[in-house]
Amino acid sequence: MTAAVLFDLDGTLADTAPDLAAALNRLLVEEGREPLALSHLRPHVSGGARGLIRIGFGLTPDDAAFAALVRRFLAHYQDSLCAGTVLFPGVEELLEAIEERGIRWGIVTNKAQRFTLPLIEQLGLRQRSACIVSGDTALRPKPDPAPLLLACAVLQVAPEQSIYVGDDLRDIDAGRSAGLFTATAAYGYLGGDEPFENWQADAIINEPSEILSLLRSPW
């Protein structure tokens, strides 16, 4: 029996790419550079600030200018968290169906809490989510299993009776290490060099509604 369904946030529950890309482009313009197309930036959103600064400026954390650019990028993002961000099509219906079945659901993201909580509030999900674990809530972020184990502990459910849905290899690695049933959201950002078919998730879903069939599956 499925006791809980846990979701990554960016690229799984919500399409946050428009606001993250806009924050990067404001920073690029400030630095006298040309803005980049959303279609170019979308696959890198799951990499967070580090991934976007790398694609926008070609810098890594080892570069002297990196930390200051990250701070400015995050300030731009915080100023406009939910201007263009929306739930992916079908997510609202999925959450309603999960709730109707009496199953609790939660969010486990690497996004810092200062961005996670107000964003979830603006999306109308904060009171509905039974658990919210941010990137700075657990001792270590994904791909470490700690955030997912913390979420299961908060919900008082066994990891093996829970599902984790994510769109990044770190999500699947964390879920597998924590002992959850894992599902790759193939409609998400799918960043990284490794094809998502090779991530060794227990399932691949092409749209949110396919999660419902996993709830009925014998494990």
C-alpha positions as CSV (number, residue, x, y, z in Angstrom):
1,M,0.0,0.0,0.0
2,T,1.2,3.5,-0.8
3,A,1.5,5.6,2.3
4,A,2.9,8.8,0.8
5,V,3.9,10.4,-2.5
6,L,6.9,12.9,-2.4
7,F,7.7,15.3,-5.2
8,D,10.7,17.4,-6.2
9,L,9.6,21.0,-6.8
10,D,11.4,22.6,-9.8
11,G,10.7,20.6,-12.9
12,T,8.3,18.1,-11.3
13,L,5.5,19.9,-9.5
14,A,6.1,23.4,-10.9
15,D,7.6,25.0,-14.0
16,T,9.8,27.5,-12.3
17,A,12.1,28.0,-15.4
18,P,10.5,31.3,-16.5
19,D,11.3,33.0,-13.3
20,L,14.8,31.5,-12.8
21,A,15.7,32.3,-16.4
22,A,14.4,35.9,-16.0
23,A,16.6,36.3,-12.9
24,L,19.6,35.1,-14.8
25,N,18.9,37.3,-17.8
26,R,18.5,40.4,-15.6
27,L,22.0,39.6,-14.2
28,L,23.4,39.1,-17.7
29,V,22.1,42.4,-18.9
30,E,23.5,44.1,-15.8
31,E,26.9,42.6,-16.8
32,G,26.6,43.9,-20.4
33,R,25.8,40.5,-21.8
34,E,23.0,39.4,-24.1
35,P,20.0,37.6,-22.4
36,L,19.6,33.9,-23.2
37,A,16.5,32.2,-24.6
38,L,14.3,30.3,-22.1
39,S,14.5,27.2,-24.3
40,H,18.3,27.3,-23.9
41,L,18.2,27.7,-20.1
42,R,15.3,25.3,-19.3
43,P,17.4,22.1,-19.3
44,H,19.8,23.7,-16.7
45,V,17.2,24.8,-14.2
46,S,17.5,21.7,-12.1
47,G,21.1,22.6,-11.5
48,G,19.9,25.7,-9.5
49,A,22.0,28.8,-9.2
50,R,25.2,26.9,-9.7
51,G,24.0,25.4,-13.0
52,L,22.6,28.7,-14.3
53,I,25.6,30.8,-13.5
54,R,27.7,28.2,-15.2
55,I,25.7,28.3,-18.4
56,G,25.3,32.1,-18.3
57,F,28.8,33.1,-17.5
58,G,30.9,30.0,-18.0
59,L,32.0,30.1,-14.3
60,T,32.3,27.4,-11.6
61,P,32.5,27.7,-7.8
62,D,36.3,27.9,-8.1
63,D,36.1,31.2,-10.0
64,A,36.6,34.3,-7.9
65,A,33.5,36.1,-9.3
66,F,31.2,33.1,-8.9
67,A,30.0,33.7,-5.3
68,A,29.1,37.3,-5.9
69,L,27.2,36.5,-9.0
70,V,25.2,33.8,-7.2
71,R,24.2,36.3,-4.5
72,R,23.0,38.8,-7.1
73,F,21.2,36.1,-9.1
74,L,19.4,34.9,-5.9
75,A,18.4,38.4,-5.0
76,H,16.8,38.9,-8.4
77,Y,15.0,35.6,-8.1
78,Q,13.7,36.4,-4.6
79,D,12.3,39.6,-6.0
80,S,10.1,37.7,-8.5
81,L,9.5,34.2,-7.3
82,C,6.2,33.5,-8.9
83,A,5.7,35.9,-11.8
84,G,5.7,33.2,-14.4
85,T,5.9,30.0,-12.4
86,V,2.9,27.7,-12.7
87,L,2.1,24.1,-11.8
88,F,2.7,21.7,-14.7
89,P,-0.4,20.7,-16.6
90,G,-2.1,17.9,-14.8
91,V,-0.4,18.4,-11.4
92,E,-3.4,20.0,-9.7
93,E,-5.7,17.1,-10.9
94,L,-3.1,14.6,-9.7
95,L,-2.8,16.1,-6.2
96,E,-6.6,16.2,-5.9
97,A,-6.8,12.5,-6.9
98,I,-4.1,11.6,-4.4
99,E,-5.9,13.5,-1.6
100,E,-9.2,11.8,-2.6
101,R,-7.5,8.4,-2.0
102,G,-6.5,9.5,1.5
103,I,-2.8,9.5,0.7
104,R,-0.6,12.2,2.0
105,W,1.9,14.0,-0.3
106,G,4.9,16.2,0.3
107,I,7.7,18.2,-1.3
108,V,11.4,17.4,-1.1
109,T,13.6,20.0,-2.9
110,N,17.1,21.3,-3.0
111,K,15.8,24.8,-3.2
112,A,16.6,26.8,-0.1
113,Q,13.7,27.3,2.4
114,R,13.7,31.0,2.0
115,F,12.6,30.5,-1.6
116,T,10.6,27.2,-1.2
117,L,8.1,28.3,1.4
118,P,6.9,31.6,-0.1
119,L,6.8,30.0,-3.6
120,I,4.7,27.1,-2.3
121,E,2.5,29.6,-0.5
122,Q,1.9,31.6,-3.7
123,L,1.1,28.4,-5.6
124,G,-1.5,27.6,-3.1
125,L,0.1,24.3,-1.9
126,R,1.5,25.1,1.5
127,Q,-1.5,24.1,3.5
128,R,-2.1,21.0,1.5
129,S,1.4,19.6,1.5
130,A,1.9,17.3,4.5
131,C,5.6,17.8,4.5
132,I,8.1,20.3,3.0
133,V,11.8,19.6,3.1
134,S,14.1,22.2,1.6
135,G,17.7,22.0,0.5
136,D,18.8,23.5,3.8
137,T,16.4,21.6,6.0
138,A,18.2,18.2,6.2
139,L,21.8,17.7,7.1
140,R,22.8,17.2,3.4
141,P,20.9,17.9,0.2
142,K,20.1,15.4,-2.6
143,P,21.6,13.2,-3.9
144,D,22.2,12.3,-0.3
145,P,19.2,10.3,1.0
146,A,18.9,12.5,4.1
147,P,16.1,14.8,2.9
148,L,13.9,11.9,1.9
149,L,14.5,10.0,5.1
150,L,13.6,13.2,7.0
151,A,10.4,13.5,5.0
152,C,9.4,9.9,5.7
153,A,10.2,10.5,9.4
154,V,8.1,13.6,9.5
155,L,5.2,11.8,7.9
156,Q,5.8,8.7,10.0
157,V,5.8,6.4,6.9
158,A,8.1,3.7,5.9
159,P,10.4,4.6,2.9
160,E,9.4,1.4,1.1
161,Q,5.8,2.4,1.2
162,S,6.5,5.8,-0.4
163,I,7.1,7.1,-3.9
164,Y,9.5,9.9,-4.9
165,V,9.0,11.7,-8.2
166,G,11.7,13.9,-9.7
167,D,13.2,15.1,-12.9
168,D,16.9,15.0,-12.1
169,L,19.4,12.2,-11.6
170,R,20.0,13.5,-8.0
171,D,16.4,12.9,-7.3
172,I,16.5,9.3,-8.4
173,D,19.8,8.6,-6.7
174,A,18.5,10.0,-3.4
175,G,15.2,8.1,-3.6
176,R,16.9,4.8,-4.4
177,S,19.4,5.3,-1.6
178,A,16.6,6.0,0.8
179,G,14.6,3.0,-0.2
180,L,11.7,4.7,-1.9
181,F,10.0,3.7,-5.1
182,T,11.4,6.2,-7.7
183,A,9.7,7.7,-10.7
184,T,11.4,10.0,-13.3
185,A,9.2,12.9,-14.5
186,A,10.1,12.8,-18.2
187,Y,8.0,16.0,-18.7
188,G,10.5,17.9,-16.5
189,Y,13.9,19.5,-17.1
190,L,16.0,16.4,-17.2
191,G,19.3,18.2,-16.9
192,G,22.7,16.5,-16.9
193,D,24.7,14.5,-19.3
194,E,23.3,11.0,-18.5
195,P,20.1,10.1,-20.5
196,F,17.2,9.8,-18.1
197,E,16.5,6.3,-19.4
198,N,19.7,5.2,-17.7
199,W,18.9,6.6,-14.3
200,Q,17.6,3.3,-13.0
201,A,14.3,4.7,-11.7
202,D,11.6,2.2,-10.9
203,A,9.3,4.0,-13.4
204,I,9.3,6.7,-16.0
205,I,6.2,8.9,-16.3
206,N,5.4,11.1,-19.3
207,E,2.7,13.1,-17.6
208,P,1.6,13.6,-13.9
209,S,-1.5,11.5,-14.1
210,E,0.6,8.4,-14.7
211,I,1.5,8.5,-11.0
212,L,-2.0,7.2,-10.2
213,S,-1.3,3.9,-11.9
214,L,1.8,3.5,-9.6
215,L,-0.4,3.8,-6.5
216,R,-2.3,0.7,-7.6
217,S,0.8,-1.2,-8.5
218,P,1.8,-4.1,-6.2
219,W,5.4,-3.6,-5.1
